[in-house]
Amino acid sequence: MNIYLIGYRGTGKSSVAPLVAKLLGPDWRHVDMDPLIEEEAEATIAEIFADEGEAGFRDRESNVLSSLAAKDRQVVATGGGVIERPGNHSLLKDGFVVWLTAPKEVLLDRITGDQTTAARRPNLTAQGGIDEIDRMLTRRTPIYRSLAKLSLSTESTSPEELAQEIVRAFTTDREGHS
């Protein structure tokens, strides 16, 4: 079984995933989907969007998720839009899905404050900024909610505390299924 961290960009998926894997032990590894997609494409996400459009990026994302789902004992930091493709839902639900959240103002601060990430990821709407976050969350929140076994706010909780909570919930869930 894998653990999948889902949520909008800026919620801390990439920061929390390695901490969860470390707490689970040496048999576990963390995987960050966005850098993996970039490595396979030999291009940044922004370049993939420019060359192939969002549909091309989502195809690549679905392919990477499918290959990861065939393996076990991974903590996967997904891209925020992995849930956009209904075909990905069953792959995610085969694992333990954790939805990381934060208020839209916090997300905007994090996204604009991280210049490396901001440069690599294109706006998904013409507006960008808080309007984009609001529109995307309005569309995605019901999907995130339907997939998640656990939802955690990252607004004022440290990545270490989040990792501990995820491991506790995952362990409890696994004990209930054995």
C-alpha positions as CSV (number, residue, x, y, z in Angstrom):
1,M,0.0,0.0,0.0
2,N,1.1,3.6,-0.7
3,I,0.2,6.8,1.0
4,Y,-0.8,9.6,-1.3
5,L,-0.7,13.2,-0.2
6,I,-3.2,15.3,-2.2
7,G,-4.1,19.0,-2.0
8,Y,-3.6,22.3,-3.7
9,R,-0.1,23.6,-4.5
10,G,1.5,25.2,-1.4
11,T,-0.2,22.9,1.1
12,G,3.1,21.2,2.0
13,K,2.9,17.8,0.3
14,S,6.6,17.9,-0.8
15,S,7.7,18.9,2.7
16,V,5.7,16.3,4.6
17,A,6.2,13.2,2.3
18,P,9.9,12.6,3.2
19,L,9.1,13.0,6.9
20,V,6.3,10.4,6.7
21,A,8.5,7.9,4.8
22,K,11.3,8.4,7.4
23,L,8.9,7.7,10.3
24,L,7.6,4.6,8.6
25,G,11.1,3.1,8.4
26,P,13.7,2.1,5.9
27,D,11.4,0.0,3.8
28,W,9.5,3.2,2.8
29,R,10.5,5.8,0.3
30,H,9.1,9.2,-0.6
31,V,8.4,10.2,-4.2
32,D,7.5,13.7,-5.4
33,M,5.6,13.4,-8.6
34,D,6.3,16.9,-10.1
35,P,10.1,16.5,-10.2
36,L,9.6,12.9,-11.5
37,I,7.4,14.2,-14.4
38,E,10.0,16.9,-15.2
39,E,12.8,14.3,-15.1
40,E,11.0,12.0,-17.5
41,A,10.0,14.8,-19.8
42,E,13.4,16.5,-19.6
43,A,11.5,19.8,-19.2
44,T,10.0,21.9,-16.5
45,I,6.3,21.8,-15.8
46,A,6.0,25.3,-17.3
47,E,7.7,24.0,-20.5
48,I,5.4,21.0,-20.6
49,F,2.4,23.2,-20.3
50,A,3.8,25.5,-23.0
51,D,4.6,22.6,-25.4
52,E,1.8,20.1,-24.7
53,G,-0.9,22.1,-22.9
54,E,-2.5,21.1,-19.7
55,A,-3.9,17.9,-21.4
56,G,-0.4,16.8,-22.3
57,F,0.8,17.5,-18.7
58,R,-2.2,15.6,-17.2
59,D,-1.4,12.6,-19.5
60,R,2.2,12.5,-18.2
61,E,0.9,12.9,-14.7
62,S,-1.5,10.0,-15.1
63,N,1.2,7.8,-16.5
64,V,3.6,8.5,-13.6
65,L,0.8,7.9,-11.1
66,S,0.0,4.6,-12.8
67,S,3.6,3.4,-12.6
68,L,3.9,4.5,-8.9
69,A,0.7,2.7,-8.0
70,A,2.2,-0.5,-9.3
71,K,4.8,-0.3,-6.5
72,D,4.4,-0.5,-2.7
73,R,5.6,1.3,0.4
74,Q,5.8,4.8,-1.0
75,V,4.7,8.2,0.3
76,V,3.8,10.1,-2.8
77,A,3.5,13.9,-3.0
78,T,1.1,14.3,-5.9
79,G,0.6,17.3,-8.0
80,G,-2.4,19.4,-6.9
81,G,-4.3,18.6,-10.1
82,V,-3.8,14.8,-10.1
83,I,-7.4,14.5,-9.1
84,E,-8.5,16.3,-12.3
85,R,-8.6,13.0,-14.1
86,P,-11.3,10.6,-12.9
87,G,-9.2,7.7,-14.1
88,N,-6.7,8.6,-11.3
89,H,-9.2,8.3,-8.6
90,S,-9.2,4.5,-8.3
91,L,-5.4,4.4,-8.3
92,L,-5.4,6.9,-5.4
93,K,-8.1,5.1,-3.5
94,D,-6.1,1.9,-3.6
95,G,-3.8,3.7,-1.2
96,F,-4.2,5.7,1.9
97,V,-5.1,9.3,0.8
98,V,-4.3,12.3,2.9
99,W,-5.7,15.7,1.9
100,L,-3.6,18.6,3.1
101,T,-5.4,21.9,3.3
102,A,-4.7,25.6,4.0
103,P,-6.7,28.8,3.7
104,K,-6.4,30.4,0.2
105,E,-4.6,33.5,1.6
106,V,-1.9,31.2,3.2
107,L,-1.6,29.3,-0.1
108,L,-1.1,32.5,-2.0
109,D,1.6,33.6,0.4
110,R,3.4,30.2,0.2
111,I,3.1,30.0,-3.6
112,T,4.4,33.6,-4.3
113,G,7.0,33.3,-1.5
114,D,8.6,30.3,-3.1
115,Q,10.2,31.7,-6.3
116,T,11.6,28.3,-7.4
117,T,8.2,26.7,-7.3
118,A,6.5,29.8,-8.8
119,A,8.8,29.8,-11.8
120,R,8.3,26.1,-12.5
121,R,4.5,26.0,-12.4
122,P,2.3,28.0,-14.7
123,N,-0.9,29.7,-13.7
124,L,-3.9,27.5,-14.5
125,T,-6.3,30.4,-15.2
126,A,-5.9,33.7,-16.9
127,Q,-6.3,35.5,-13.6
128,G,-3.7,33.8,-11.5
129,G,-3.3,34.8,-7.9
130,I,-6.1,34.6,-5.3
131,D,-8.8,34.4,-8.0
132,E,-7.2,31.3,-9.5
133,I,-6.8,29.7,-6.1
134,D,-10.4,30.4,-5.3
135,R,-11.7,29.0,-8.6
136,M,-9.5,25.9,-8.5
137,L,-10.4,25.1,-4.9
138,T,-14.1,25.6,-5.6
139,R,-13.8,23.0,-8.3
140,R,-11.3,20.6,-6.6
141,T,-12.5,20.6,-3.0
142,P,-15.4,18.2,-3.5
143,I,-13.0,15.8,-5.3
144,Y,-10.3,16.1,-2.7
145,R,-12.9,15.5,0.0
146,S,-14.3,12.4,-1.7
147,L,-10.9,10.7,-2.1
148,A,-9.4,11.5,1.3
149,K,-9.3,9.1,4.3
150,L,-7.7,11.9,6.4
151,S,-7.8,15.7,6.0
152,L,-5.3,17.9,7.8
153,S,-4.8,21.6,7.8
154,T,-1.2,22.7,7.3
155,E,-1.8,26.3,8.3
156,S,-0.3,26.3,11.8
157,T,1.0,22.7,12.1
158,S,4.6,21.9,11.5
159,P,5.5,19.3,8.8
160,E,6.9,17.1,11.6
161,E,3.6,17.2,13.5
162,L,1.7,16.5,10.3
163,A,3.9,13.5,9.5
164,Q,3.3,12.1,13.0
165,E,-0.4,12.5,12.6
166,I,-0.4,10.8,9.2
167,V,1.6,7.9,10.5
168,R,-0.8,7.5,13.5
169,A,-3.8,7.5,11.2
170,F,-2.3,5.2,8.6
171,T,-1.2,2.7,11.3
172,T,-4.6,2.7,12.9
173,D,-6.2,2.2,9.5
174,R,-3.9,-0.7,8.6
175,E,-4.6,-2.3,12.0
176,G,-8.3,-2.1,11.3
177,H,-7.8,-3.9,8.0
178,S,-5.6,-6.8,9.2
